[in-house]
Amino acid sequence: MSHINIDNIASPHNFTDQEISYILTENLPEWKKGCDNSQMEGLLFHPDAFGYSAREIILIGLALKYAALKGKEIRIVAKK
């Protein structure tokens, strides 16, 4: 698969499952490993792990989508 640079994605862009997997492998490898782990039922998500840039907001969406594709429960932990 060719390199996908999420900084240069034109809107609107429909991501394939393969693109999502590749992007997470490159940018959020531990999240992807957790999603791919059949022994894990869910993952914790803390909003402070991401900023407010368009790139980070796209990564949040892709991370949540990938977890859903893998049937994972996601718990949002927003306590400081």
C-alpha atoms as a printed R data frame, in Angstrom:
   type eleno elety resid chain resno       x       y      z
1  ATOM     1    CA   MET     A     1   0.000   0.000  0.000
2  ATOM     2    CA   SER     A     2   1.274   3.457 -0.804
3  ATOM     3    CA   HIS     A     3   2.081   5.864  1.991
4  ATOM     4    CA   ILE     A     4  -0.934   7.821  3.229
5  ATOM     5    CA   ASN     A     5  -0.159  11.207  4.719
6  ATOM     6    CA   ILE     A     6  -3.108  12.254  6.860
7  ATOM     7    CA   ASP     A     7  -1.806  15.824  6.915
8  ATOM     8    CA   ASN     A     8  -2.611  16.151  3.218
9  ATOM     9    CA   ILE     A     9  -5.972  14.418  2.997
10 ATOM    10    CA   ALA     A    10  -8.490  16.424  1.058
11 ATOM    11    CA   SER     A    11 -11.945  16.638  2.538
12 ATOM    12    CA   PRO     A    12 -14.146  14.725  1.988
13 ATOM    13    CA   HIS     A    13 -12.160  11.505  1.966
14 ATOM    14    CA   ASN     A    14 -13.629   8.063  2.515
15 ATOM    15    CA   PHE     A    15 -11.129   5.766  4.208
16 ATOM    16    CA   THR     A    16 -10.979   2.083  3.435
17 ATOM    17    CA   ASP     A    17 -10.489  -0.395  6.268
18 ATOM    18    CA   GLN     A    18  -7.035  -1.083  4.810
19 ATOM    19    CA   GLU     A    19  -6.119   2.615  4.920
20 ATOM    20    CA   ILE     A    20  -7.307   2.903  8.515
21 ATOM    21    CA   SER     A    21  -5.195  -0.094  9.512
22 ATOM    22    CA   TYR     A    22  -2.119   1.343  7.778
23 ATOM    23    CA   ILE     A    23  -2.538   4.810  9.302
24 ATOM    24    CA   LEU     A    24  -2.910   3.378 12.807
25 ATOM    25    CA   THR     A    25   0.108   1.125 12.324
26 ATOM    26    CA   GLU     A    26   2.149   4.215 11.469
27 ATOM    27    CA   ASN     A    27   0.680   6.658 14.003
28 ATOM    28    CA   LEU     A    28  -0.963   4.742 16.878
29 ATOM    29    CA   PRO     A    29   0.705   1.322 16.893
30 ATOM    30    CA   GLU     A    30  -0.146   0.487 20.517
31 ATOM    31    CA   TRP     A    31  -3.829   1.324 19.992
32 ATOM    32    CA   LYS     A    32  -3.872  -0.911 16.920
33 ATOM    33    CA   LYS     A    33  -2.183  -3.742 18.845
34 ATOM    34    CA   GLY     A    34  -4.822  -3.445 21.546
35 ATOM    35    CA   CYS     A    35  -7.601  -3.587 18.977
36 ATOM    36    CA   ASP     A    36  -6.026  -6.588 17.256
37 ATOM    37    CA   ASN     A    37  -5.571  -8.464 20.548
38 ATOM    38    CA   SER     A    38  -8.374 -11.035 20.738
39 ATOM    39    CA   GLN     A    39  -7.860 -11.337 24.517
40 ATOM    40    CA   MET     A    40  -8.837  -7.697 25.115
41 ATOM    41    CA   GLU     A    41 -12.520  -6.826 25.290
42 ATOM    42    CA   GLY     A    42 -12.072  -3.072 25.314
43 ATOM    43    CA   LEU     A    43  -9.783  -0.082 25.438
44 ATOM    44    CA   LEU     A    44  -9.540   3.099 27.491
45 ATOM    45    CA   PHE     A    45  -9.497   6.422 25.699
46 ATOM    46    CA   HIS     A    46  -8.325   9.585 27.418
47 ATOM    47    CA   PRO     A    47  -9.042  12.821 25.504
48 ATOM    48    CA   ASP     A    48  -5.855  14.444 26.820
49 ATOM    49    CA   ALA     A    49  -3.849  11.962 24.750
50 ATOM    50    CA   PHE     A    50  -4.785  14.016 21.680
51 ATOM    51    CA   GLY     A    51  -4.676  17.701 20.865
52 ATOM    52    CA   TYR     A    52  -6.947  19.902 18.798
53 ATOM    53    CA   SER     A    53  -5.264  19.878 15.393
54 ATOM    54    CA   ALA     A    54  -7.144  18.535 12.395
55 ATOM    55    CA   ARG     A    55  -4.596  15.729 12.164
56 ATOM    56    CA   GLU     A    56  -5.215  14.612 15.737
57 ATOM    57    CA   ILE     A    57  -8.985  14.826 15.376
58 ATOM    58    CA   ILE     A    58  -8.754  12.608 12.277
59 ATOM    59    CA   LEU     A    59  -6.609  10.141 14.236
60 ATOM    60    CA   ILE     A    60  -9.204  10.029 17.034
61 ATOM    61    CA   GLY     A    61 -11.922   9.215 14.538
62 ATOM    62    CA   LEU     A    62  -9.842   6.552 12.830
63 ATOM    63    CA   ALA     A    63  -8.837   5.008 16.162
64 ATOM    64    CA   LEU     A    64 -12.456   4.781 17.293
65 ATOM    65    CA   LYS     A    65 -13.588   3.426 13.931
66 ATOM    66    CA   TYR     A    66 -10.882   0.740 13.953
67 ATOM    67    CA   ALA     A    67 -11.801  -0.326 17.482
68 ATOM    68    CA   ALA     A    68 -15.445  -0.614 16.431
69 ATOM    69    CA   LEU     A    69 -14.457  -2.678 13.379
70 ATOM    70    CA   LYS     A    70 -12.640  -5.040 15.746
71 ATOM    71    CA   GLY     A    71 -15.649  -5.246 18.089
72 ATOM    72    CA   LYS     A    72 -13.948  -3.506 21.009
73 ATOM    73    CA   GLU     A    73 -15.722  -1.618 23.763
74 ATOM    74    CA   ILE     A    74 -14.288   1.856 24.302
75 ATOM    75    CA   ARG     A    75 -14.416   3.612 27.627
76 ATOM    76    CA   ILE     A    76 -13.735   7.336 27.669
77 ATOM    77    CA   VAL     A    77 -11.884   8.423 30.788
78 ATOM    78    CA   ALA     A    78 -12.040  12.189 31.175
79 ATOM    79    CA   LYS     A    79 -11.091  12.590 34.827
80 ATOM    80    CA   LYS     A    80  -8.135  14.855 35.487
